[in-house]
Amino acid sequence: MKFRGKSFRWVICGLLAMAAFLNYLDRQTLALMAGSVQQDLAVDDAGYAALVNSFLVAYMLGGLLSGYLVDRVGPRWGMAFFVGWWSLASGLTGLVQNLFQLGAARFALGLGEAGGWIASPKLVREWFPKSERALAIGIYSSAAHFGAAISPLVVTALLLSVGWRTTFIVTGLVGVLWVIAWFALYRKSRIPPEASDAQPTIDAEPVDTSGWRGWREVARTRGVWGFSFSLALTNPVWFFYLFWFPKYLTDERGLSLERMAGSAWVVYAAAGLGAVGGGLLSGWLVRRGIAAARARVVTMAMTAVLAPIGALNALEPAVWISIGLGALIAFLHTSWVTNQTALPVDLYPARHIGKVLAIGSVFSGLVTIASTYLVGQLVETLTYRPMFLVIAIAYPVAIFAAWFATTGRKLTDGATQ
């Protein structure tokens, strides 16, 4: 049975949004309960940085492995596998007894969570026309950030009522329910069209059988390296706000856990708005006749101009100003990342998207791991201030890499060299 998916594609988008919400809820649990976990398991800040890096190492490796898996089996099965995997890892975290076991659980979480961000853009590529792709990416990305916004309230309430162990178990079980819903709604009879503005129908999920030849083909293109450099320069920004900003508010600015939970959500809510806003803006530019990839870069350039304002946080202004500046950077970053994610979706055919995202994930993962280690050292010996200065210059430099990704001659399969 053929299915054109003109309405069902928004059901797919909704399911991806739910998965992204859970992705960030599970990712944030440790950061929000760090004090309780560290106290019970006798983990210092250097150990906490090691835990963050165990997640990031797995996230990097998971991006590479999931890129291969998604291109081979298709995003429908891949997405279910990844959500199920990371939900199990999150639930098992509630059973750990020492630092090593906690690190292993975070490593398993990172392996699974990376895959969701590889499979989701490929599903968008297959289901949505160019004028709607950035919006679809923005919608599920915004759900992730709204998940981060709600997490301080949900996780803190669970922590205070049932403890950190049960909190991990509860959040993991919710992901199992998502997998059941995914298979109930996304049945074999609903095969996605590989979306273009004409919306042609095909008979099966596109899979890639080119093996290593396909990886070599992608690695020789200009677009993958411009995308990877831009990702490596800006990805650490979000991980800083995700893993360290709550601790910054409690450790350096003196907020209690309750006040932090009541304030930090503003940053992550702003991130959700930025993801949708960036998608709407570049989609509007596409409908105005601008080439899709160029529309993404134009929208990203607007972020690059405004992002240096975040450096003011290095001056330690009033707490409400610090939170406001954090919200501004979060808004700009997610507008940026929505369009950054859309670039390989626009530049490459569906059978290669997993490879491009995987290469970018490894490249940016190495930089993010290094930056996380440096943050841990700075927090132990100095302050958070240097990171706010680094964040200020990341986007102006990264915009040149993003533009470079869109240049070069066209290949017959739709990639750029």
N, C-alpha and C positions, 0 to 999 in steps of 0.2 A: 504493500500500500504506500502510495506517495503522499507526502504531506508538505504543503507549501509553507506553513509556519508563519503566515503574516500576523496572526494574533497570538499563536502559541509562543512565539519568540519572547514575548513579554512575561510569560509564565517562567520560561527558562531564566530570564533576567531576574525575576523575583526569587527563584531558588538560589541563584548565584549570590544574590544580595544576602539571603539568609545564611548561606555558607560563609560568606565574608564576615558577617556579624559574629558568627561563632568562632571564626578564625581568630579575630582580635580579642574576643572575650577569653578564649583559652590562652592566648598569648599573654594577656595582661594579668592573669591571676597571680603569677609569681611576683611581678613588680608591685602589685597592690598589697600583697600579703608578705612582702619581703621581711619586714620587721619580725613578724610572728614566726615565719619559717626559719629565719636566721637564728633567732633565739632558741627555738626548740632543737635545731640541728647543729647549733654551735658553728655557724658560718659567718665569717667576717666579710668586710666589703671586698677584699681581694678575691675571696671565694665566690662572692656574688657575681663579680665581674667574670670569673671563670664559668659560672653557670650561664650567664648571658652568652659568652662565647661558645659554649657547647651547643647552645641553640643555633647560633649563627653559623658555626661550622656545618652542622647538620642541614641548615637551611640552604647553604651554598651547595653542598653535595646533593641534597634533595632536588634542587633546581635542575642539576645536570641529569640525574637519574629519571626524574619525572618528565623532562623534555623528551627523552628517549621513549619512555613508556607511553606518553600521550600521543606521540606521532605514530606509534605502533598499534595501539589498541583503540585509539579514538578517545575524545574527551568525555564521552558519556560514562564509560566504565572507569576511566581514569579519575574523574571527579568523585565518584562514589568511593573508590578505593582510598583516595587521599583523605576525605572527610572522616571515613571510618577509622583510618589509621591514627590520625591526630587526636580524634576523640578518645580512642582507647588509651593513647599515651597520656592524655590529660587526666583521665580517670585513674590510671595507675599511679600518677604522681601522689595521690592521696595516701598511698600505701608505703612510700619510701621511708627509710629509717636512718639514712646518713647522706653525706654530701655526694658520695660516689653514685648512689642509687638515684638521687635527685638529678645529678648531671646526666645520667643515662636516660631518665624520663624526659628531660628537656631536649636531649639529642633526638630521641624518637619523635617528640613533638615537632621539632624543626624539620625533620625529614618529610613528615606528612604535610605540614602547613605550606611548604614551598610549592608542592604540587598543585594546590588549589589556584595559585596565581599563574601557573603555567596553563592549566586546562581552561580557566575562565576566558582569557582573551581568545583562545582558539574557538571556543563555543560562540563567542561574539562574532568572530570572523565568519563562521559558518551560517549564523542565523540572521545577521543584521546587515543592511546596506551601509555604504560609507557614511552617509549623512546622519546615521543613528548610532554608529559604533562608539564614538567617544561618549555619547550620552549613556549608552548601556554600560560601558566601563565605569563611567562616573557614578551611576546608580549603585552598582554593586560595591564600588570602592567606598562610596559614602556610607553604605551600610556597615562596612568594616570600621570606619571612623566613628560612626554613631555607636557602634559596639564598644569602641574604646571610651567614648564619652559616658555611656551608661555603666560600663564596667566598674568604675569607682564606687557607684552607688550600690550596684547589685552585689559585687564581691565583698564590699565592706559589710553590708547587711548580713550576708551569709557567714562571713568570718566571725562577726560578733555573736551570731546566733548558734551556729553549728560547728565552728572551728575551721581551720584551713584545710584539714584532710577531707572532710565531707564536702567542702566547697569544690575541690578539684573533682571529686567523684560525680557530683551533681552536674557540673558543666560538661563533663565528658559524656554523660548519658544523653544530654540534649542532642549531641551530634549524632548519636545512633538513631534517634527519631528522624533527623534530617535525611539520613541514608534511606530509611524506609519510605519517606515521602518522595524522594528522588526517583526511586524505582517504580513507585505507584503512579507517578505523573508522567515520567519520561519513559514511555514504553517503546518496544521495538517498532511498533507501527508508526511512531512519530520520528521520522528520519529528517534531519535538518537539511535544508538547501544550503549550499555554499553561497552565502549572501552576496549579491551584487544589487545594483539599482534595478536590474531587471528581474531579480529573484528567480533564477532557474531552479528546477527541481532535479535532484539526483537520487539514486537508489540506495545509497549507504553512506555512513560516516566516512569521510575521506581519511585514509591511513597512508602512511609512507612506508615503502618497502625498499628504498634506495640504500639503506644501510649507511656505512661509513662514507660512501661516495657522496651522499646527500649532506653529511656534516662538513666534508671538505668543500663542497660547493658553496655552502652558506658561509664558512669561515673565510673564503676568499672575497666576499663581498664587502663593500665599504659600509653599508648600512649597519651591519651587526656590530662593528667596532665603534662607530659613532654613538649608537644606542648604548653600548656597554660602558663607554667612558662617561656619558651623561648620567647613567644610572649609578656608576661608582662614585661620582662626585656628590650626588644628592641623596642617595639611599641612606648614608649614615645620619643625615639630618633627622629623618623620621625615627630611626631606631634610638637616637638620642632622646627625642621627646617621648618615645614610647617606654623605654626602659629606665631612663635616668631623670626625666623631668619630675615625676612624682616624688622621687627621693630628694631631688634638689629643693622642692617646696618644703619638705619636712626637715631635712638635715641642715640646709643652709639658710632657709628663710624662716624657719621656726614654726611652721604650721603643724597642728596636731593631725593625726590620721583622719579624724572626722572633718576638719576644715579643709584638708587636702582633697578628700573625696567630694566635698561640696563645692570645690573651686576648679579642680583639674578637668572636670567634664566639659568646661567651656572650651578648652583647647581642642578636645577631640570632636566636639560638636561643630566647631568652626572647620575642622578638617573635613567633616562630612559635607558641609555646604560647599567647600571649595571643590570637592570632587565633582559634584553635580554642576557647579557653575562653570568649571573648566570645560566639561563636556558640552554644555549648552552653547558656550561661546564658540568653540571650534566647529561645532555642528552648524551654527548659524553662518560662519564664514564659508563652510563647504557649500551650503545652500545658496550663498551669494556668488558662487562660481569659482572660489579659490580651491586649488588642488588640495586634497585631503591632508597630505603630509605637510604641505606648507602652512595650512591652517593650524595644524598642531604646533608647529614651531613658532608661529606668530603669537599664539596664546601663551606658550612657554616663555617667550621673550618678555611679555608683560610681567610675569612672575620675577624674572631675573632682574628687572629694573627696581622692583619694590622690596625684594627680599633683604637687601642690606640694612633695612630699618631695624631688623632683629638684633643687630649688634648693640643696640642701646641697652639690652639686658645685661651686658658686661658691666654697666655702671651701677647695677643693683638698685634700680628705682623702687618705688613702693611696690608691695606685693601685688596689688591689683593691676599695676602697670606691667609688671613682669608677666602676669597671667595673660593680660591683653596682648602683649607682644608675642607671647607663645601662641595665642590663638591666631594672630595675624600670619605668623610663619606657617602654622598648620594649614590655614586656609590656602595660602599661596602654594605650599608644597603639594597638597593634594590636587589642586588645579593643574600644577605641573605634571604630577605623576600620572594623572588620567590621560593627558595628551602624550606623555612619554610612552606609556603602555600602548597607546593607539598607533604609534609610529610603526613598529614591526607588523602590526595587523594591517596597516595600509600598504606597507612596502613589500611584504612577502606573501606568497600563496599559503593556503592553510597547511599544506603538508610540511612546511618549513618553520612555521611559527614557534613550535615547541623548541626547535633547535636554537633559534635566535634568542628566545627568552632564557633558555638554559645557559647559553654562553654568557649572556648579560648577568645572569644570577651568580655564576661562578666568579666573574670578574669583579662585580660589585661586592660580592660576599667577602672576598679577600680584603678589600678596602674597609668594609664595615667591621670586620673582625679586628683589624689593626686599630681602627679608631676607637672601638669599644675598649680594647686593652689600654689605650692611652687615656681614655676618660677615667677608667678605674685608677690609674696611677695619679692622674691630676687630682681626683677627688681625695685620695689618701694624703697627698702632699701639699696641694695648693687649693684651688677652688674650681668651680664650674665655668668661670669667666672666659677662659681661652676658647672653649667650644662655641660660645655665642659669636665670637669674632670669626672663627673658621666658617661657621654657617653663613655668615654675611657675604662671603666671597664665593661660596660653592656654586650658586646659580648663575651669576654672571660668567663664570668660566664654563659651566656645563652647557650653556646655550650654544656655544660654538661647536661643541661635540654633537649636539642634537641637529644643528643645521648641516654639519658634515655628513650625517647619516642620510640626508635626503639628496645629496649631490651625486653625480656620476651617471654613466649611461645605463639604460635599461637593459636587463637581460630578458630572454624569451619567457622565463617562468615568472616574471614580475618582480624579481629582486633587483636591487641596485648594486652596482660595483664601484 
